[in-house]
Amino acid sequence: MASDSAFKRLPANPADAVEIWVEGQAVTARAGDSVAAAVLAAGLGPTRTTPVSGSPRAPYCMMGVCFECLMEIDGQPNTQGCMILVTDGMKVSFQRGARDIPECSA
Amino acid sequence: MNAGLTPGCTDADVSVIGGGLVGLAVALGLQDHGRQVAVIDEGDIALRASRGNFGLVWVQGKGDSCPDYARLTRQSARQWRRFADGLTDATGIDIQLSQVGGLYICLTEEELQQRQQMLSSMRDALGGDYPFEVLDHSALKARVREIGPTVAGATWGPEDGHVNPLFLLRAMVERFLKRGGQLLTCGPVSRITPVNGGFEVLAGDHRIGCSKVVLAAGLGNKALAPQVGLFAPLEPNRGQVLIAERVRHFLDYPTGHVRQTAEGTIQCGDSKEDVGFDCGTTTDVLAAIAARAVRMFPLLAQVRLVRSWGALRVMTPDGYPIYQQSEQYPGAYLVTCHSGVTLAAAHAGPIATWIENGQQPDEFSLETFHGQRFSV
């Protein structure tokens, strides 16, 4: 569900541009952005669906508390997007439902 | 009833001191008998065992040195489904009760043997009526595919289960309020005064007049009990809990150390420490809990932890509850235990009935739980 982002960049604090890949789509972020901020600024999301009801969610508290911003970041599922800074070439996909954990071979 | 007519004053048939799982269960049972009940809660400074626990409705191994406690526990477990359905019907809250049996996982053969002996002697003490199974590694693996390769086995209790303890507490509060109960969060109770065969309870600036008073304040009972001629030798025992992220469902049964909630969250625990009133956490204990959980379920090594906390169990010297009416001030009752989840159905049932009309439970002897046993 694409929608106009309510998040506007301030003209101050110019920073180096960083390119990340969100759901296979190239997104230009700024060095120092969290993944959650970069995704919101790009107007992308919802960024996860809940394991309980499947309803869509997006980053909310932006400070590591609410766990609404869980995404798969560079292959790591259930990662808090607001706690991770973007790096060039980072691959982000949205978290759908509960994360899977591979079975261990016993 | 003239409850609430005078500011700062309340009248009720019964005052229950303590708004946790124990106090609310008794209060709900008394409401079933048509009583007007006031629950007096300490507020957010309370130690709140009801918000820190593991959510088990657990039978196996409980009462290994006290058959009446085993009977009480099993009766409560049997009544739990009806209790849960009643809460859900009244409030619409699904408290996620599951009673499909539980596993006590033993890492070593020696541990498994000791556990088998303990449960066998319980079965003897209960005249053969105590269902359990001992599962060796392969029998355990047949039930839980993700079990670790070095785990010796488990004991299986068909009567065990678990519930979401936070939804439970919320549902109990809602049902209590819907039935016209008064929940007073007016700070700790400073004084209980016997007056004219009844009682006056002072909590902050609030005064509650009642004909009966039930002490269900967890560790707070220790200081309150002597005011009504009772004795509550309670000490805190800390348990630390680890919470991991939500993951796909893999664990169908609660265990004594690890459980997966209906939402997929992993909860690990079962440490025991005597550290006074400190409900903090320590790295060494949390690390030991995590290491044991990973040995039980190696796939947990990949799972991230998101929270931890410590909570204080409410323990008597022998670990069993005290259910007692004051001889000096009849109408004052002490209800204290450390299994507020498992025993909730019994507290709302036979224990509330006993407080209401003195009727003794059929299935266990209340005398066993008299506080006199600690007087020498």
Contacts between the chains, C-beta under 8 A, distances in Angstrom:
chain1	res1	chain2	res2	distance
A	51	B	246	5.0
A	51	B	263	6.0
A	51	B	264	5.0
A	52	B	263	5.2
A	67	B	306	7.2
A	78	B	245	4.8
A	78	B	246	7.3
A	78	B	247	7.7
A	78	B	304	6.7
A	98	B	246	5.2
A	98	B	247	5.6
A	98	B	248	4.8
A	98	B	249	7.3
A	98	B	264	4.5
A	99	B	245	7.0
A	99	B	246	7.3
A	99	B	247	5.3
A	99	B	248	6.8
A	100	B	247	7.4
A	100	B	248	5.0
A	101	B	247	5.0
A	101	B	248	6.4
A	101	B	250	7.2
A	101	B	299	5.0
A	101	B	302	5.4
A	101	B	303	6.3
A	102	B	299	7.2
A	102	B	302	7.3
A	103	B	145	7.3
A	103	B	146	6.5
A	103	B	299	6.4
A	104	B	146	7.3
A	104	B	298	4.4
A	104	B	299	5.1
A	106	B	141	7.7
A	106	B	147	7.6
A	106	B	148	7.0
A	106	B	149	4.3
A	106	B	298	7.2
